[in-house]
Amino acid sequence: MTNIAQPHDCFVRALLSDPERAGALLRERLPKEIAELLSPEPPRLVDGSFVDEALRHHLTDRLFQAKTMTGRTVLLYVLIEHKSFPDRRVGWQVVKYTVEWWKQWERENPNWEMMPPVVPFVFYHGVSEWRVPDEFLALVDAEEGWRPWILNLRFATMDLGKIEDRMLSQYPRLRAWLLAVKYATRESRQLGIKSLLVDALLEVPEDQYVIIRYIVETFGGYNEQIVREIIRQVRPEEEKNMMSQFAQDIIAKGKPQWLQEGRQEGEAIFLLRLLERRFGNLSGWVSKKVHASTQSTLEAWGDRVFDAQSLEEIFADQR
């Protein structure tokens, strides 16, 4: 759907592009002393990404602006780590990105007196347990007594593997997404959470298509029969349409991928669903434009869904 190489990145970007889901995640998983001072008002997604081009095959990021209970503004940066094993250099990545955030903020606020705080947050769902120290100084070879004089930066980390399934979130519209992304990397345990996954999907009828599509793409432990069983339990009237879009003749393979035949129609429907979730009810011209477009154009528009502030920005090159 997008130029981001892994379906995990696209899925988590979609998860975090919804202000209410993002707000629930940050309030539940940031350190208590930070989370308890966040305003209940949903955070606002800020334009801009600071992930290096060389890292884009396995990383993505989201930057939010939120308010505290005392009225201060805070920048919350979510770094999504998708490696099979924890990356011990993530502290250096966080430092680089933090400096870039502040540089951008300074350009926009040249007369500043105080800078906004930045809280880095690493979202990890790999199989291996995350054991990386939560500070930059763990990567610096210096004498112990020098630590107070050397630049340091701590970051919060959420390792989904350490969270019990039913405790992933108290917010239904977040719980289903986290359950799917947690087990996308745990093929040997996917069959055991099928019933729990169905229960979670039933709580989010508006998100079912996106989540089930992600499951088809990433759950190697599920074959066509299992996918059909899940759809019949959560959206039986959509079974035929979904299965045709999910390239049913290759679902039985270990790592499903979309067939070229019929792929464009499925991509068009998926894009329209994302647009509706992002911007609300769509005018008729949007559907006509999407269905009449080429595969490459659909992919280009799909890349803009999570960052564009209006439909006009999505279709800027084809008015």
Backbone torsions as a table, in degrees:
resi	resn	phi	psi	omega
1	MET	NA	-36.0	-179.3
2	THR	-129.9	176.5	177.8
3	ASN	-82.5	-6.7	172.3
4	ILE	-68.4	127.7	-166.9
5	ALA	-64.2	-38.9	-171.3
6	GLN	-102.4	140.1	177.1
7	PRO	-62.8	-25.6	178.3
8	HIS	-58.9	-43.7	-177.1
9	ASP	-63.0	-45.5	179.1
10	CYS	-61.6	-41.8	-177.7
11	PHE	-65.9	-45.7	-177.8
12	VAL	-71.0	-33.6	174.3
13	ARG	-62.0	-40.3	177.1
14	ALA	-64.6	-41.7	178.4
15	LEU	-57.0	-47.4	-174.2
16	LEU	-83.1	-10.8	179.6
17	SER	-79.0	-10.9	175.2
18	ASP	-90.6	116.0	-175.1
19	PRO	-56.2	-38.5	-178.2
20	GLU	-68.9	-43.2	177.5
21	ARG	-64.1	-44.6	-180.0
22	ALA	-61.7	-43.4	179.6
23	GLY	-62.0	-42.6	178.6
24	ALA	-62.9	-43.3	179.8
25	LEU	-60.9	-47.0	-177.1
26	LEU	-67.6	-39.6	179.3
27	ARG	-68.2	-32.7	-177.4
28	GLU	-84.0	-27.8	-169.7
29	ARG	-118.3	-9.0	172.0
30	LEU	-73.9	158.8	176.7
31	PRO	-52.2	144.8	-172.7
32	LYS	-55.3	-42.9	-176.4
33	GLU	-65.9	-20.6	175.4
34	ILE	-89.9	-49.6	-174.6
35	ALA	-61.6	-38.5	-175.3
36	GLU	-70.3	-13.5	177.8
37	LEU	-101.2	-0.2	177.8
38	LEU	-75.2	139.8	176.3
39	SER	-66.6	147.7	176.0
40	PRO	-68.0	-11.5	177.1
41	GLU	-64.3	132.1	-179.5
42	PRO	-57.9	144.4	177.8
43	PRO	-69.2	159.0	178.7
44	ARG	-105.9	129.0	178.9
45	LEU	-70.0	130.4	-178.6
46	VAL	-102.6	138.4	178.4
47	ASP	-64.4	151.4	172.8
48	GLY	109.8	141.1	176.5
49	SER	-133.2	141.8	-175.8
50	PHE	-117.0	12.1	178.8
51	VAL	-73.0	129.8	178.6
52	ASP	-60.9	145.5	178.7
53	GLU	-55.8	-38.2	-178.0
54	ALA	-66.1	-18.5	-176.8
55	LEU	-100.9	-5.6	-170.1
56	ARG	-66.8	-12.8	179.5
57	HIS	-74.7	-14.4	179.4
58	HIS	-139.3	3.5	-179.5
59	LEU	-129.8	152.6	168.2
60	THR	-146.0	171.5	-176.9
61	ASP	-150.6	160.5	176.4
62	ARG	-140.2	135.6	178.4
63	LEU	-118.7	126.5	-177.5
64	PHE	-119.8	150.8	170.1
65	GLN	-113.1	125.8	-178.1
66	ALA	-130.3	166.8	177.2
67	LYS	-111.2	150.9	174.3
68	THR	-97.4	170.7	179.5
69	MET	-64.1	-21.4	-179.7
70	THR	-94.4	1.5	176.3
71	GLY	95.8	-2.3	178.3
72	ARG	-73.5	157.2	175.1
73	THR	-99.9	137.9	179.3
74	VAL	-132.8	142.5	174.3
75	LEU	-98.8	127.0	179.8
76	LEU	-114.3	116.6	-176.1
77	TYR	-109.1	122.6	-178.1
78	VAL	-106.0	115.7	177.9
79	LEU	-103.8	123.4	-177.6
80	ILE	-100.8	120.2	-178.1
81	GLU	-103.9	119.7	-174.8
82	HIS	-115.4	12.9	179.6
83	LYS	-68.7	156.3	177.5
84	SER	-65.9	-29.6	178.6
85	PHE	-125.7	148.2	-179.9
86	PRO	-57.0	142.0	-178.0
87	ASP	-95.6	112.2	-176.8
88	ARG	-68.7	-15.1	-179.5
89	ARG	-92.1	8.7	-176.2
90	VAL	-61.4	-28.0	178.1
91	GLY	-61.5	-36.7	177.7
92	TRP	-70.2	-38.9	176.7
93	GLN	-61.0	-43.6	-179.2
94	VAL	-62.7	-41.7	178.5
95	VAL	-62.1	-46.7	-179.4
96	LYS	-59.7	-45.6	-177.3
97	TYR	-68.2	-37.7	179.6
98	THR	-61.7	-43.2	177.4
99	VAL	-61.5	-40.6	178.9
100	GLU	-64.6	-38.9	179.1
101	TRP	-61.0	-47.1	-178.1
102	TRP	-66.9	-35.3	177.0
103	LYS	-63.2	-42.8	178.2
104	GLN	-64.9	-43.5	-179.6
105	TRP	-62.2	-39.8	179.5
106	GLU	-64.6	-38.3	178.0
107	ARG	-62.3	-35.0	-178.7
108	GLU	-84.9	-15.1	-178.1
109	ASN	-135.0	66.6	-173.4
110	PRO	-63.4	-21.5	-177.6
111	ASN	-100.7	27.9	-174.9
112	TRP	-65.6	151.2	173.2
113	GLU	-115.5	-36.2	177.2
114	MET	-132.1	140.8	-178.7
115	MET	-93.1	151.8	177.6
116	PRO	-75.0	147.0	176.0
117	PRO	-71.1	148.8	176.2
118	VAL	-119.3	129.0	-179.5
119	VAL	-116.8	101.2	178.2
120	PRO	-74.0	142.8	-176.7
121	PHE	-140.5	116.7	-178.2
122	VAL	-95.4	123.7	-179.9
123	PHE	-101.4	112.4	-174.3
124	TYR	-124.0	132.5	178.3
125	HIS	-134.6	26.4	177.0
126	GLY	-72.3	168.9	-177.9
127	VAL	-73.3	-44.4	-179.0
128	SER	-68.2	145.3	178.5
129	GLU	-66.0	138.8	179.1
130	TRP	-77.9	114.6	-179.5
131	ARG	-121.1	14.2	-177.6
132	VAL	-74.5	130.4	176.1
133	PRO	-55.3	145.8	-172.5
134	ASP	-92.6	31.8	178.2
135	GLU	-147.3	152.0	-178.4
136	PHE	-65.7	-35.8	-175.3
137	LEU	-61.5	-16.9	176.9
138	ALA	-63.7	-17.3	-179.5
139	LEU	-99.5	-1.6	-175.6
140	VAL	-102.0	126.6	179.7
141	ASP	-88.3	90.0	-176.3
142	ALA	-138.7	160.8	175.8
143	GLU	-64.4	144.0	-176.3
144	GLU	-57.2	-39.6	-177.8
145	GLY	-70.4	-9.7	-179.8
146	TRP	-86.6	-12.7	-171.6
147	ARG	-51.4	-42.5	-178.9
148	PRO	-63.7	-15.1	-174.5
149	TRP	-106.6	3.0	-175.4
150	ILE	-113.3	140.2	177.9
151	LEU	-53.4	132.6	176.6
152	ASN	-139.9	158.5	177.0
153	LEU	-153.5	127.4	176.5
154	ARG	-96.9	156.4	177.7
155	PHE	-140.8	147.7	177.2
156	ALA	-85.9	148.0	179.9
157	THR	-133.0	136.3	171.1
158	MET	-113.0	114.5	175.5
159	ASP	-101.7	105.5	-176.1
160	LEU	-59.5	-29.4	-178.7
161	GLY	-64.5	-21.2	-179.1
162	LYS	-89.9	-4.5	-176.5
163	ILE	-102.9	127.5	179.3
164	GLU	-61.8	142.4	-171.0
165	ASP	-52.7	-46.0	-176.1
166	ARG	-79.4	-1.7	178.4
167	MET	-110.0	11.4	-177.4
168	LEU	-60.0	-38.2	177.0
169	SER	-167.7	149.1	173.5
170	GLN	-85.2	-8.1	-176.5
171	TYR	-98.2	112.8	-174.8
172	PRO	-54.1	-40.8	-176.3
173	ARG	-72.5	-9.1	173.9
174	LEU	-102.3	-35.5	-174.1
175	ARG	-58.9	-45.2	-177.9
176	ALA	-63.0	-40.8	-180.0
177	TRP	-64.9	-45.2	-178.4
178	LEU	-67.1	-36.5	178.5
179	LEU	-63.5	-42.6	179.9
180	ALA	-64.8	-46.1	-176.3
181	VAL	-72.3	-28.7	177.1
182	LYS	-63.9	-44.6	-173.6
183	TYR	-92.8	-2.7	175.3
184	ALA	-62.3	-26.1	-180.0
185	THR	-103.2	7.2	-176.5
186	ARG	-124.1	67.5	-172.1
187	GLU	-57.7	-39.0	-175.8
188	SER	-67.6	-14.7	-176.5
189	ARG	-113.0	4.2	-175.0
190	GLN	-67.2	-38.2	-179.4
191	LEU	-63.4	-34.3	-176.3
192	GLY	-71.1	-14.4	-178.1
193	ILE	-111.5	14.6	-177.5
194	LYS	-59.3	-47.5	-179.1
195	SER	-64.0	-41.1	178.6
196	LEU	-64.6	-37.7	179.0
197	LEU	-65.7	-42.1	177.6
198	VAL	-60.9	-45.6	178.9
199	ASP	-59.0	-41.5	-179.4
200	ALA	-67.4	-40.1	179.9
201	LEU	-65.5	-35.8	179.4
202	LEU	-62.6	-22.4	179.8
203	GLU	-82.4	-12.7	-175.7
204	VAL	-130.9	66.0	-177.7
205	PRO	-56.7	-31.6	-177.8
206	GLU	-73.8	-16.9	-177.2
207	ASP	-109.9	2.6	-171.4
208	GLN	-61.9	-42.8	-176.5
209	TYR	-60.6	-48.0	-177.5
210	VAL	-63.1	-42.8	-177.6
211	ILE	-68.9	-43.4	-179.6
212	ILE	-65.7	-38.4	176.6
213	ARG	-59.9	-43.0	178.4
214	TYR	-62.3	-39.8	178.0
215	ILE	-61.6	-43.8	178.7
216	VAL	-60.6	-39.6	-177.5
217	GLU	-72.4	-30.7	-167.8
218	THR	-120.7	-18.9	-177.0
219	PHE	-86.8	88.6	179.7
220	GLY	-65.0	-18.7	179.2
221	GLY	-81.9	-2.3	179.9
222	TYR	-107.6	132.8	175.2
223	ASN	-105.6	-173.5	-176.7
224	GLU	-59.5	-42.0	-177.8
225	GLN	-61.0	-44.1	-178.5
226	ILE	-66.3	-42.3	178.5
227	VAL	-60.9	-42.8	178.2
228	ARG	-62.1	-41.2	180.0
229	GLU	-60.9	-41.5	179.9
230	ILE	-65.2	-46.1	-179.3
231	ILE	-62.5	-41.2	-179.6
232	ARG	-62.4	-30.1	-179.1
233	GLN	-82.8	-26.6	-176.8
234	VAL	-108.6	-30.6	-179.2
235	ARG	-153.6	68.6	-173.8
236	PRO	-60.2	-32.4	-178.1
237	GLU	-69.7	-14.2	-178.0
238	GLU	-103.0	3.8	-173.8
239	GLU	-56.8	-49.4	-176.7
240	LYS	-62.5	-47.2	-178.7
241	ASN	-64.7	-43.9	-179.1
242	MET	-63.3	-45.3	-176.1
243	MET	-66.7	-34.2	177.3
244	SER	-67.1	-35.2	179.1
245	GLN	-77.1	-25.1	-178.3
246	PHE	-90.8	17.0	175.8
247	ALA	50.7	66.7	-169.9
248	GLN	-61.0	-25.5	-176.6
249	ASP	-76.2	-4.6	175.5
250	ILE	-123.9	4.6	179.6
251	ILE	-60.3	-31.9	-177.0
252	ALA	-68.3	-14.2	178.3
253	LYS	-70.3	160.8	-176.0
254	GLY	-59.5	-41.7	-179.1
255	LYS	-127.7	86.8	-176.0
256	PRO	-56.5	147.2	173.2
257	GLN	-145.8	159.1	-173.6
258	TRP	-73.3	140.1	171.5
259	LEU	-74.1	147.5	177.5
260	GLN	-65.6	-40.0	178.7
261	GLU	-67.9	122.2	-179.7
262	GLY	82.3	-2.6	-176.7
263	ARG	-66.3	-39.8	-174.6
264	GLN	-61.7	-42.1	179.8
265	GLU	-63.5	-42.1	178.4
266	GLY	-63.2	-40.1	179.0
267	GLU	-65.6	-38.9	179.5
268	ALA	-63.0	-44.7	179.9
269	ILE	-64.4	-41.9	-180.0
270	PHE	-63.7	-42.5	179.4
271	LEU	-62.8	-41.7	179.5
272	LEU	-63.4	-37.8	178.2
273	ARG	-64.5	-43.3	178.7
274	LEU	-64.0	-41.3	179.3
275	LEU	-63.0	-39.9	-179.9
276	GLU	-67.3	-39.6	177.9
277	ARG	-65.9	-32.8	-175.3
278	ARG	-83.5	-38.9	-171.1
279	PHE	-121.4	0.8	-179.4
280	GLY	88.3	-163.2	-177.4
281	ASN	-56.7	137.6	-175.8
282	LEU	-103.1	145.8	175.0
283	SER	-74.3	159.6	-177.5
284	GLY	-59.7	-32.4	-177.5
285	TRP	-65.1	-27.6	-179.6
286	VAL	-65.8	-47.4	179.5
287	SER	-61.1	-43.1	179.9
288	LYS	-62.2	-43.3	-179.0
289	LYS	-63.8	-43.5	-178.1
290	VAL	-65.6	-47.5	-177.4
291	HIS	-68.7	-22.0	-179.2
292	ALA	-91.3	0.7	-173.5
293	SER	-91.8	162.7	178.2
294	THR	-80.8	166.0	179.0
295	GLN	-58.6	-45.1	-177.6
296	SER	-65.4	-36.0	178.4
297	THR	-67.9	-41.0	177.1
298	LEU	-59.2	-42.2	-179.7
299	GLU	-65.4	-39.9	178.9
300	ALA	-63.6	-43.7	177.9
301	TRP	-66.1	-38.3	179.5
302	GLY	-60.8	-35.2	179.0
303	ASP	-63.6	-23.6	-175.4
304	ARG	-93.5	-10.7	-170.4
305	VAL	-56.1	-43.4	-170.6
306	PHE	-84.3	-12.3	-178.5
307	ASP	-112.3	-23.9	-178.1
308	ALA	-67.4	144.9	-179.8
309	GLN	-95.7	-7.7	-179.6
310	SER	-156.4	163.8	175.9
311	LEU	-62.8	-33.1	-179.9
312	GLU	-60.1	-35.6	178.5
313	GLU	-68.8	-34.2	179.2
314	ILE	-62.3	-47.3	-172.5
315	PHE	-101.6	25.4	-172.5
316	ALA	-58.0	-29.2	-175.1
317	ASP	-94.2	-0.4	-178.7
318	GLN	-140.5	61.3	179.3
319	ARG	-83.7	NA	NA
